[in-house]
């Protein structure tokens, strides 16, 4: 058993090293060309106490549930679209038409594209769009199922930020802080990459809220089901 654990640890380190080297190289190249990493400022970071801890836990539990629904919806819709509409061109056309119709219905283009502008606005004190997390989930599910491949990570951060913003009032937490918890939790629940999720949250929001981010990562990693964006299973 000890031998197996040692082999597993060695295998993990073999994967971690190239990831670390490639990340540092990417960071160095980006910095050389003047591109800065995304960082979001939290104006009001609550002091650590049991009340804030419990309210953070409530937000994290909600994020775990939404993450489960989100990745299940992505996999199921993609499977159904491929099964029902064999022609790829027709599938993309119908998906694009549906997204266009929903955009007109919503009356805003905030849910088109990745959504980084909306995330920025939330951390600059603006309210998240009403039910924005739900709209973004629907738009992303339709787009991915139709065959549009533009990435799911930024939409995941959008959903997390807007969900956290919506829950900040009922949970009695500062909006930017709750949005940071939402982004961290959704990313962890959707990817099942707890270490990466924690490191990214510390990079985006700073180390001051590390304990809260760790709670969100652990809750959403282990309570959002066994699947993820990258694991298609029947759980």
Secondary structure, 3 states (H helix, E strand, C coil): CHHHHHHHHHHHHHHHHHHHHHHHHHHHHHHHCCCCCCCCCCCCCCCCCHHHHHHHHHHHHHHHHHHHHHHHHHHHHHHHHHHHCCCHHHHHHHHHHHHHHHHHHHCCCCCCCCCHHHHHHHCCCCCCCCCHHHHHHHHHHHHHHHCCCCCCHHHHHHHHHHHHHHHHHHHCCCHHHHHHHHHHHHHHHHHCCHHHHHHHHHHHHCHHHHHHHHHHHHHHHHCCCCCECCECCCC
